[in-house]
Amino acid sequence: MIRTLVVLMAAAMLADDLWKFKVIEIRKAAKPQQEQGTPIKTTEQPEPAAAAEPESEFYLVMFTASWCGPCQKYKSTTLPAIKDFVSVTETDMDTSPEYWRARVVRGPDGRNQTLPGVQSIPSFWLCRKSDRWPVARWTGPLAPATLKAEIARRAAAPAPRG
């Protein structure tokens, strides 16, 4: 039996002319109507448990490239453990070269701020979901324990005003 999902998305344009999409809602489509007099014999299979998105007010951006050996090794060994407790977005630097350079963008407080460029890969930015602003940065392999400690420290801190 084929099941259809309806995904509602919203788009927001950031100051650096990049479009970011956010999933608003995922709904199952209605079951098709059965014709009168035609019994359908099916055995309902239980649906596999959907991978729930980790509950956190942060997400991690990993800057990577397809040609980067350390990046590919990290993705296969350590990244799955990180995805268990925080959402991860991977950005390929070959398809998004604008992240190499620093740029001035409007910060969450409404003032213009310089967002530094990525210096080397793999690099990681921990960002708040509420305003998509990076709050911590790492270059090189990131240990899951280090990331957990930073998320706990940031979650315990008072929310910024802006």
BELZI-V612545 format. One record per pair of residues at least 12 apart in sequence whose ideal C-beta (glycine too) atoms are under 10 Angstrom apart, sorted by the first residue. I is the first residue (numbers start at 0). J is the second residue. Records with the same first field share a line. If there is no record, write none. Layout:
BEGIN
I = J + J
END
This chain:
BEGIN
0 = 30 + 31 + 39 + 41 + 42 + 43 + 44
1 = 28 + 31
2 = 27 + 28 + 30 + 46
3 = 26 + 27 + 28 + 29 + 30 + 31
4 = 25 + 26 + 27 + 28
5 = 24 + 25 + 26 + 27 + 28 + 29
6 = 20 + 22 + 23 + 24 + 25 + 26
7 = 21 + 22 + 23 + 24 + 25 + 26
8 = 20 + 21 + 22 + 23 + 24 + 25
9 = 21 + 22 + 23 + 24
11 = 131
13 = 104 + 105 + 131
14 = 102 + 103 + 104 + 105 + 106 + 111 + 114
15 = 97 + 98 + 102 + 103 + 104 + 105 + 114
16 = 97
17 = 95 + 97 + 98
19 = 88 + 131
21 = 128 + 131
22 = 52
25 = 49
27 = 46
50 = 82 + 83
52 = 82 + 85 + 86
53 = 81 + 82 + 83 + 84 + 85 + 86 + 87
54 = 84 + 85 + 86
55 = 84 + 85 + 86 + 125 + 127 + 128 + 150 + 153 + 154
56 = 85 + 127 + 128 + 129 + 150 + 153 + 154 + 158
57 = 85 + 86 + 125 + 126 + 127 + 128 + 129 + 134 + 135 + 146 + 149 + 150 + 153 + 154
58 = 85 + 86 + 87 + 88 + 124 + 125 + 126 + 127 + 128 + 131
59 = 78 + 81 + 82 + 84 + 85 + 86 + 87 + 88 + 89 + 123 + 124 + 125 + 126 + 135 + 137 + 141 + 146 + 149 + 150
60 = 86 + 87 + 88 + 89 + 90 + 98 + 117 + 122 + 123 + 124 + 125 + 126 + 131 + 133 + 136
61 = 73 + 74 + 78 + 81 + 87 + 88 + 89 + 90 + 91 + 120 + 121 + 122 + 123 + 124 + 137 + 141
62 = 88 + 89 + 90 + 91 + 92 + 95 + 98 + 99 + 116 + 117 + 118 + 119 + 120 + 121 + 122 + 123 + 124 + 136 + 138
63 = 78 + 89 + 90 + 91 + 92 + 93 + 120 + 121 + 122 + 123
64 = 90 + 91 + 92 + 93 + 94 + 120 + 121
65 = 91 + 92 + 93 + 94
66 = 92 + 93 + 120
67 = 91 + 92 + 93 + 119 + 120 + 121
69 = 119 + 120 + 121 + 139 + 140
70 = 89 + 91 + 92 + 120 + 121 + 122 + 140
71 = 121
72 = 121 + 140
73 = 120 + 121 + 123 + 139 + 140 + 141
74 = 87 + 89 + 121
76 = 140
77 = 140 + 141 + 142 + 143 + 146
78 = 121 + 141 + 143
79 = 143
80 = 142 + 143 + 144 + 146
81 = 123 + 141 + 142 + 143 + 146 + 147
82 = 143
83 = 143
84 = 143 + 146 + 147 + 150
85 = 125 + 143 + 146 + 147 + 150
86 = 126 + 128
87 = 123
88 = 124 + 126
89 = 121
90 = 117 + 120 + 122 + 124
91 = 120
92 = 117 + 119 + 120 + 121 + 122
95 = 117
96 = 117
97 = 116 + 117
98 = 114 + 115 + 116 + 117 + 120 + 122 + 124
99 = 116 + 117 + 118 + 120
100 = 114 + 115 + 116 + 117
101 = 113 + 114 + 115 + 116 + 117 + 118
102 = 114 + 115 + 116
104 = 132
106 = 130 + 132 + 159 + 161
107 = 127 + 129 + 130 + 131 + 132 + 134 + 159 + 160 + 161
108 = 130 + 132 + 159 + 160 + 161
109 = 161
110 = 161
112 = 132
114 = 132 + 133
115 = 133 + 136
117 = 136 + 138
118 = 136 + 138
119 = 138 + 139
120 = 138 + 139
121 = 137 + 138 + 139 + 140 + 141
122 = 136 + 137 + 138 + 139 + 141
123 = 135 + 136 + 137 + 138 + 139 + 140 + 141 + 145 + 146
124 = 136 + 137
125 = 137 + 141 + 146 + 149 + 150 + 153
127 = 153 + 158 + 159
129 = 158 + 159 + 161
130 = 159 + 161
132 = 159 + 161
134 = 149 + 150 + 153 + 156 + 159
135 = 149 + 150 + 152 + 153
137 = 149
END
